[in-house]
Every structure is written in structure tokens, then in C-alpha cells.
Amino acid sequence: MGNSILDRLGDAKKAQKHIELQRQSEETRERAHLDEVKRREYEEQLRREKTELIKLKQGMADEGVFEEEKEEKVYTVKEKIANFFYHNKYYVIAGALVAAVFIFLGQDYLTTERPDISVMYIAEHFDLNYTAGNITDKWSGYTPDLNRDKRQLVKLYYAPAYYSDSSAAADYLYQADRTKIIGEFQSGDTIIIIGNMRAYEELGVEEGVFADARELFPGDENAEEIGYKVSGTRFKEMLGDESLDDSDLYFSFRKPQKLFGMSEEKMQKNFDDALAWFRSYLAENRKTT
């Protein structure tokens, strides 16, 4: 006997189920295919965008750094000045310091006295602190304008090599004056020294430091080896200091030599200028016996 109705119905359901499964499988494959197509399209889009981005960056490198255009701000004069000082403050400060130094040096050069001839008094005589300036105008007439500052100037400076007083104040002044004397003897600007044997001994002035005045002023009774006697001139009268004892004082002349910061040739010129001035002074102010 052939298949029963139930068997045929069962077969029909199986066939239908099989067809349904095939349809679902086809739909699944179709969806998967569409998803794969979309994924590839998306990847392709990303690739194109990446390529465009690389090209854009290369173009920016070739043409210069791209800057977003900004609206240009208009600054006032005050803002421009403030901006300049803010960005250049270190240069401005440095320039101001340099300018201040030059101004100071210029004022110092214009206001500081620059004697044509300097004479240093190193024996002890306290009143000379007040009377040394009395002789400036009288001495200055015997020199030409050696430094070309349009002024004839001979200055007498007081810096004693010793103090009879032993107080603390005297000790302080002694150290200050000793420093000035040593500094002057290390330079060659001051040739003529007024001193006595005690002052020279205090300084330890060795033989040969001063020129022999007997050779500078041959036949002059006031000339001795150590220097020219101050008492043989009108120095005391010109100074206007009656309390001054000039009996043991000498005008001594430092021999030219090479010193720290000065050549022997330069000191020789200073020596010649100082000696010429002293001869002019002596010609009118030598005491005769």
C-alpha cells in the first residue's frame, strides 16, 4: 500500500522546512555580502581621506606653515611702546647701563681736575691740609698747557709719610696716606716730591730713586744729592704759612724708569716737563744770599 496521507503530509512539511532553511541561508549570505561590500566601501573611504590628509600636509610643508587667518589688531602708540619694552627689556636695560657708564665717564672727564704738573708733599705739616691750595694759582703761571685742556694747572698734594701723633685717628690717616703715596710711587705722573730725610726713611726710599740735584743744577749752593733745598726758594712765602719749617725740606726729582702701567719713555717726558716747570719757577723765586 502506498504512503499514507500522514506520511505525505510529513514529507510535505519536511520539504517546506527545507525550502525555508534554504531561503534563510540565502538571505543570511546576502546580508553578509552586503555588509562586506559596505565594510570595503567604508575602508576605501577611509583610505581616500587618509591619502587626501597626507597630500594636504605635504602641501603645507612645501608652501610654509599654514596659519589660520586672524583679524589684525590695531595697537595704540602707548601699546606699541609698552610692547616694544616688554619684548626688548633686557636689551633696553643693558643699553641704559652702558649709556649711564659713558655719561659718568664723560662727566668725570669734564669735571675732574687734570693738573699739568703735580707736586706731592710727604713731610708732616698738618696745616697743609688747608693751605696747599694757596699756591695753585701762583705755581700755575710757570707751566704751559701740557695736557691741552685749555687750562694751566699745577697742584700741590699733601700725603704725609709719617705722623707724630699715635692716636687711632692718626693711625687711620696714616694708612690712607701711605696707600696714596705708594700708589703714586708706582705710577710715573708725579715727578717732584717735597719731603725730608725722615719721610724718605719712613718710605724706605732706596738710593737711586731720586736724581742727583747737583747734576741738575750744577754750581747751585742749594742743590744737594737728595734734592733742591726748599728754604732756598720762596715756597713758604708763596704758601702764606708762617708756621711751616722749611729748613729740612727738599724738592726731590724721581728718576725716570719703567713702572707698572707706564713706560720709561713716558716717565722721561713727565720728568722733562716737571724739571722745565721747576726751572721756570726757580728763575723768579730763588732766594739769593
C-alpha positions in Angstrom: 0.0 0.0 0.0 1.4 3.4 -0.8 2.3 6.1 1.5 -0.5 7.2 3.8 -1.8 10.7 4.0 0.1 11.3 7.2 3.3 10.3 5.6 2.7 12.5 2.6 1.9 15.4 4.9 5.1 14.8 6.9 7.1 14.8 3.7 5.4 18.0 2.6 6.4 19.7 5.8 9.9 18.5 5.6 10.1 19.8 2.0 8.7 23.1 3.1 11.1 23.3 6.1 14.0 22.6 3.8 12.9 25.3 1.4 12.6 27.8 4.3 16.0 26.9 5.6 17.5 27.5 2.1 15.7 30.8 1.9 17.0 31.9 5.3 20.5 30.8 4.3 20.3 32.8 1.1 19.2 35.8 3.0 22.0 35.4 5.5 24.6 35.1 2.8 23.1 38.2 1.0 23.2 40.2 4.2 26.8 39.1 4.8 27.7 40.1 1.3 26.1 43.5 1.7 27.9 44.0 5.0 31.2 43.0 3.3 30.5 45.5 0.5 29.7 48.3 2.9 32.8 47.5 5.0 35.0 47.7 1.9 33.4 50.9 0.8 34.0 52.3 4.3 37.6 51.2 4.3 38.1 52.7 0.8 36.6 55.9 2.0 39.0 56.0 5.0 41.9 55.2 2.7 40.9 58.1 0.4 40.5 60.5 3.3 43.9 59.5 4.7 45.5 60.0 1.3 44.0 63.4 1.0 45.2 64.3 4.5 48.7 63.3 3.7 48.7 65.3 0.5 47.3 68.3 2.4 50.1 68.0 5.0 52.7 67.8 2.2 51.4 70.8 0.5 51.5 72.8 3.8 55.2 71.8 4.3 56.1 72.9 0.7 54.2 76.2 0.9 55.1 77.1 4.5 53.3 76.6 7.8 49.7 77.3 7.4 48.4 79.8 9.9 44.8 80.4 10.5 44.0 83.9 9.3 43.4 86.2 12.3 42.0 89.6 12.3 44.8 92.1 12.6 44.7 94.1 15.8 45.3 97.8 15.6 47.6 99.0 18.5 47.8 102.4 20.0 51.1 104.3 20.3 51.2 103.6 24.0 50.6 99.9 23.5 53.3 99.7 20.8 55.8 101.3 23.2 54.8 99.0 26.0 55.0 96.0 23.7 58.5 97.1 22.5 59.9 97.4 26.0 58.3 94.1 27.1 59.9 92.2 24.3 63.2 94.0 24.4 63.5 94.7 28.2 66.9 93.0 28.6 68.4 94.9 25.6 66.9 98.2 26.9 68.4 97.6 30.4 71.8 96.7 29.0 71.7 99.8 26.8 70.7 102.0 29.7 73.6 100.7 31.8 76.1 101.3 29.0 74.8 104.8 28.5 75.0 105.5 32.2 78.6 104.4 32.3 79.5 106.6 29.4 77.7 109.6 30.9 79.5 109.1 34.2 82.9 108.8 32.5 82.1 111.9 30.4 81.1 113.9 33.4 84.1 112.7 35.3 86.4 113.6 32.5 84.9 117.1 32.1 84.7 117.9 35.9 87.9 116.2 37.3 90.9 118.4 37.6 93.8 117.2 35.4 96.9 119.1 36.5 99.7 119.7 34.0 102.2 119.3 36.9 101.6 117.5 40.2 103.8 118.0 43.3 103.4 115.8 46.4 104.3 117.0 49.9 105.1 113.9 52.1 106.7 115.5 55.2 104.3 116.1 58.2 102.7 119.5 58.4 99.0 119.4 59.4 98.2 122.9 58.3 99.0 122.0 54.7 95.5 120.3 54.6 94.2 123.9 54.5 96.9 125.9 52.8 98.0 123.7 49.9 95.6 125.4 47.6 97.0 128.8 48.2 99.9 128.2 45.9 98.0 126.7 43.0 97.5 130.0 41.0 101.0 131.2 41.7 102.6 128.0 40.5 100.3 127.5 37.6 101.7 130.5 35.8 105.0 128.8 35.2 103.7 125.9 33.1 102.3 125.7 29.6 99.0 123.8 28.9 100.7 120.4 28.7 97.6 118.3 28.6 95.8 120.6 26.2 92.7 121.1 28.4 92.8 124.9 27.8 93.9 125.4 31.4 97.3 125.8 33.1 97.3 124.0 36.4 100.0 123.0 38.9 98.6 121.2 42.1 100.3 120.6 45.4 99.0 117.4 47.2 99.5 116.6 50.8 100.0 113.0 51.9 102.4 112.7 54.9 104.6 109.6 55.2 104.5 109.7 59.0 102.5 111.1 61.9 104.0 112.2 65.2 100.6 111.6 66.9 99.9 108.0 67.8 96.1 108.2 68.2 93.7 105.9 66.5 92.6 108.7 64.1 96.3 109.4 63.2 96.8 105.6 62.6 93.8 105.6 60.2 95.0 108.7 58.3 98.5 107.2 58.2 97.2 104.1 56.4 95.2 106.1 54.0 98.0 108.5 53.1 100.5 105.6 52.9 98.3 104.0 50.3 98.2 107.2 48.3 101.9 107.6 48.4 102.6 104.0 47.4 100.1 104.3 44.6 101.8 107.5 43.3 105.3 106.0 43.5 104.0 103.0 41.4 102.9 105.5 38.7 105.0 108.0 36.9 102.7 111.0 36.8 104.1 112.9 39.8 107.9 113.6 39.5 108.5 116.3 42.1 108.3 115.2 45.8 108.7 117.7 48.7 110.0 115.8 51.7 112.6 115.5 54.4 115.0 112.7 55.4 112.6 111.2 57.9 109.8 110.9 55.3 112.2 109.2 52.9 113.4 106.8 55.6 109.8 106.0 56.6 109.1 105.1 53.0 112.3 103.1 52.7 113.3 105.1 49.6 116.4 103.4 48.3 119.5 105.1 46.8 119.0 106.0 43.2 115.2 106.7 43.4 115.9 110.5 43.1 118.0 112.2 40.6 121.1 114.0 42.0 120.1 117.7 42.2 123.8 118.7 42.0 123.8 117.3 38.4 120.5 119.0 37.5 121.6 122.4 39.0 125.4 122.4 38.8 127.1 125.1 40.9 123.9 126.0 42.8 124.6 126.0 46.6 121.0 124.9 47.3 121.4 121.7 45.3 122.3 118.5 47.2 122.3 114.9 46.2 118.8 114.2 47.6 117.2 117.3 46.1 117.0 121.1 46.0 116.6 122.9 49.3 113.0 124.3 49.8 114.5 127.0 52.0 116.4 128.3 49.0 113.1 129.3 47.3 110.1 131.5 48.2 107.9 128.4 48.6 107.0 129.3 52.2 106.1 132.9 51.3 104.0 131.8 48.3 102.2 129.3 50.5 101.5 132.0 53.1 102.1 129.6 56.0 104.4 131.1 58.6 104.3 128.0 60.8 106.0 125.9 58.1 109.6 124.9 59.0 111.3 124.5 55.6 114.8 124.1 56.9 115.0 120.3 56.3 112.8 120.1 53.2 113.8 119.3 49.7 112.4 119.4 46.2 113.3 115.9 45.1 113.0 114.6 41.5 112.2 111.0 40.8 114.4 109.3 38.2 112.6 108.0 35.0 112.2 104.2 35.0 109.8 101.6 33.7 106.9 101.3 36.1 103.6 99.4 36.3 101.4 100.9 33.6 104.0 103.4 32.4 107.0 103.1 30.1 110.3 104.7 30.9 109.9 106.9 27.8 106.6 108.3 29.1 108.1 108.9 32.5 111.1 110.6 31.0 108.8 113.1 29.2 107.0 113.7 32.5 110.4 114.3 34.2 111.4 116.7 31.4 108.1 118.7 31.8 108.4 118.8 35.6 112.0 119.9 35.5 111.2 122.6 32.9 108.4 123.9 35.2 110.7 123.9 38.2 113.4 125.8 36.4 110.8 128.5 35.4 109.6 128.7 38.9 113.1 128.8 40.3 114.2 131.6 37.9 111.9 134.0 39.6 111.7 132.6 43.1 115.2 131.5 44.1 116.5 133.2 47.2 119.8 134.9 46.9 122.3 135.2 49.8 
